[in-house]
Amino acid sequence: MEDLLNKLDIKYDSFSHKPVFKAQEAEFIKEEIKGIGCKNLFLKSNNGQYYLYILEDIKRADLKALEKFLNAKIHFASSTALNNILKLLPGGVTPLGIINDTNNQVIIIIDHNLVNKLLLMHTETNTKTISINYNDLIKYITYLQHQYLVF
């Protein structure tokens, strides 16, 4: 994943740290690296579509509003699906994991408050966080031919 960021000439800062599993546990990272902390929810609709919803770590996800936006019922996807599709484990969910989604099964949903911001997110592990510009994240998503929506 970092090789691809470099290939795409995407600038990022990184910070290695102890494992974190929830947004609340990661507060200390913001003291070490600039950006808005993000949490990532791996979701599935009743019709089988997978979504990765990115929002600010202090924001509560409004899944009812998201269902209206998507015109679909959604629920949290299983950890088995997370591992099978994105090759990620719970606690390490990241949009950068779409590099492993070779069948383009996942649509990225980005909260509108994150547009044009500097974002903090895990790499493919919960022991490393990178700071990446929103536009560079879009460049990464687009290069991997994944669909994204701003909500």
N, C-alpha and C positions, 0 to 999 in steps of 0.2 A: 504494500500500500504506500509506504513512504517512497519507494522507488518510482511509483507512478506520480506522486506529487512532484517529485524532482523532475521527472520527464516532462511534465506539463508546465514546468517552471513556476510552480506554486510555492510562494514563500510562506513559511510557517515557523513558529517557535515551538519547542517541545519541552516537557517537564516530566521526568520520571519520578514516581512516588509509590508509597505503599498502596496496596489494593484498596479501591473504594467501590462500594456496591450500590450506594444511594447518593442522590444529589447532596443531601445534608452532610454526608461524610466527606464530601469533596470541597467544602468551603475553603480549606487551607490552600487549595491550589490557586485560588484567585489572588492570593498574596504573593505568589511566585511567578505568575504569568498573566499577561493582560488578556481580557476578553470577558464575554458574558458566558456564564456557565449554562450548559444545555443539558436537558434530560431528553431521552429518546425512548419512545414507547413503540414496541413492536405489536402491531394490531392486525386483525384479520376480519374481513367482512363475512356476512353470512353466505355471500355468493363465492367465497374462496379467494378474494383478492387480498394480498398482503400490503400493509402500509407501515412505514416507519415515520412516526410523527415526532418532529423536533420542536421543542419549546424551551423557553427560559427556565432554568432550574427552580426558580422561586414561584413560577406560575403554576396554578392548578389547571390541569387539562379539563376542558369542557367537552366531554365525549358526546354529550347529547347534541351540542352545536356542531360538532364535527360530523356526526351522523347526518344531520340536516344538510351540511355542506356537501357530503359525499353521496347523499341520497341512498344510504345503505346502513344497515345495522352492523355495528362493529363490536368486537371484544378483544381481549388480549390474546395474542397468538401463543402457542405452546413453546416451551423452551426447546422441544425437539425440532419444531419447525425453524426456530431461530438458528439452531445449530446446523440443520440440514441445508438451509437456504443461504444464510449469511456466514456460516462457520463461526458464529459468535456464541458466547455463553452469557447467561443473565448477569447483569452487573457490568458487562462490557459492550452493551449495545451502542452502535455508532453508525451514522450514515456512511462512513467510510467503508463499512463492511460490504457495501454493494459491489465491491470489486469481486466478491465471491459469488454473487448472484448472476451466474452466467446465463440463466434463462429469463432474466428481467421480470421476476415475479413480484418485486417490491416497488411500490410507488412511494416516493419521499414526499412528506407533507411538512412544510416549513411554516411555523407561526409567523404571521406578518410583522410582529415586533422584532424579529431577528434580521429582517431585510437590511442590507448595507451595514451590518455590524461586524465586529470582530468576535468570533465564536470560539468557545472552548469545548473540545470534545475528545473522547478517547480515540486512540488509534484502534487496533484490533484487540486490545487488552485493557484491563482496568487499572494498569500500573503505569500508564503513560497518557498524558494529555497534550494535545496540540492546540495552538491558537491559530485559527485560519480565518481569513476574510470571507464574508458571505459570497462575494462574487467568485472567489476561487473555489468555494464549495460547489457553486453552480457549474463552474467550469469542469470540475471533477465528475459531477453527476451527469452532465451532458456528454462528456467524453465516454463515459461508460454506457451511454445510450439508455439511461433510465429516465422515466418520467418524474417530474416533480410538480407539486402544487403549492401555492402560497395560500394559507388559511388565516 
